């Protein structure tokens, strides 16, 4: 539940988030526009920059509308890819990884 009493939606990401998955990911994220959302990246074994861009844009959009958006849980591969790309966005990395 979010702080206002509404339930948080969970979007489970597939194992492979490559260029082919970017368009579908964009559609899935947009389907939750206006709702608090948790992105479950625990099964991700490969992630490309295009999908990271989709998630970063969504995180920014959700923040602009005072909606909750976070990626958690996240696989080691997902976290390491973000770190490799220099991404330290709190919505994209679990807080314990930002230390």
C-alpha positions as CSV (number, residue, x, y, z in Angstrom):
1,X,0.0,0.0,0.0
2,X,1.2,3.5,-0.7
3,X,0.9,6.3,1.8
4,X,-2.5,7.4,0.5
5,X,-4.0,3.9,0.9
6,X,-3.9,2.8,-2.8
7,X,-2.2,-0.4,-3.7
8,X,1.1,-0.3,-5.5
9,X,1.2,-2.0,-8.9
10,X,4.1,-4.4,-9.6
11,X,5.6,-4.8,-13.1
12,X,7.7,-8.0,-13.3
13,X,10.5,-7.6,-15.9
14,X,11.5,-10.4,-18.2
15,X,15.0,-12.0,-18.1
16,X,16.1,-10.3,-21.3
17,X,15.7,-6.5,-21.7
18,X,17.3,-5.9,-25.1
19,X,16.5,-3.6,-28.0
20,X,13.6,-5.9,-29.0
21,X,12.1,-5.6,-25.5
22,X,12.3,-1.8,-25.3
23,X,9.0,-1.1,-27.2
24,X,7.0,-3.6,-25.2
25,X,8.5,-2.3,-21.9
26,X,7.5,1.2,-22.9
27,X,3.9,0.0,-23.5
28,X,3.8,-1.9,-20.2
29,X,5.1,1.1,-18.2
30,X,2.7,3.5,-19.8
31,X,-0.2,1.2,-18.9
32,X,0.5,2.1,-15.3
33,X,0.6,5.8,-15.8
34,X,-1.0,7.6,-12.9
35,X,-0.4,4.7,-10.5
36,X,2.3,4.0,-8.0
37,X,4.5,1.3,-9.4
38,X,7.2,-1.1,-8.3
39,X,9.4,-2.6,-11.0
40,X,10.5,-6.1,-10.2
41,X,13.9,-6.7,-11.9
42,X,14.9,-9.7,-9.9
43,X,14.9,-12.1,-12.9
44,X,16.8,-9.8,-15.3
45,X,19.9,-11.5,-16.7
46,X,20.6,-9.1,-19.6
47,X,19.7,-5.5,-20.0
48,X,20.4,-3.0,-22.7
49,X,20.7,0.8,-22.6
50,X,17.4,1.3,-24.5
51,X,15.4,-0.4,-21.7
52,X,17.3,1.5,-19.1
53,X,16.4,4.7,-21.0
54,X,12.7,3.7,-20.9
55,X,12.9,3.1,-17.1
56,X,14.8,6.4,-16.4
57,X,12.2,8.4,-18.4
58,X,9.4,6.7,-16.6
59,X,11.0,7.4,-13.2
60,X,11.4,11.1,-14.1
61,X,7.8,11.2,-15.3
62,X,6.4,9.5,-12.2
63,X,8.4,11.9,-10.0
64,X,7.1,14.9,-11.9
65,X,3.5,13.7,-11.1
66,X,4.3,12.9,-7.4
67,X,3.8,9.2,-8.1
68,X,6.0,6.5,-6.5
69,X,8.3,4.6,-9.0
70,X,11.0,2.3,-7.8
71,X,12.9,-0.7,-9.1
72,X,13.1,-3.2,-6.4
73,X,14.0,-6.0,-6.1
74,X,16.7,-6.0,-8.8
75,X,19.1,-8.7,-9.9
76,X,22.9,-8.3,-9.6
77,X,23.1,-8.1,-13.4
78,X,20.6,-5.2,-13.5
79,X,22.3,-3.3,-10.7
80,X,25.8,-3.8,-12.2
81,X,24.6,-2.6,-15.6
82,X,23.2,0.6,-14.0
83,X,26.5,1.1,-12.2
84,X,28.5,0.5,-15.3
85,X,26.4,3.1,-17.1
86,X,27.0,5.5,-14.3
87,X,23.4,5.6,-13.2
88,X,22.8,6.3,-9.5
89,X,19.1,7.3,-9.7
90,X,17.4,6.4,-6.4
91,X,14.3,5.2,-8.2
92,X,16.4,2.8,-10.2
93,X,18.8,1.4,-7.6
94,X,17.9,0.1,-4.2
95,X,19.0,2.5,-1.5
96,X,21.5,0.0,0.0
97,X,23.3,0.0,-3.4
98,X,23.7,3.8,-3.4
99,X,26.1,3.8,-0.5
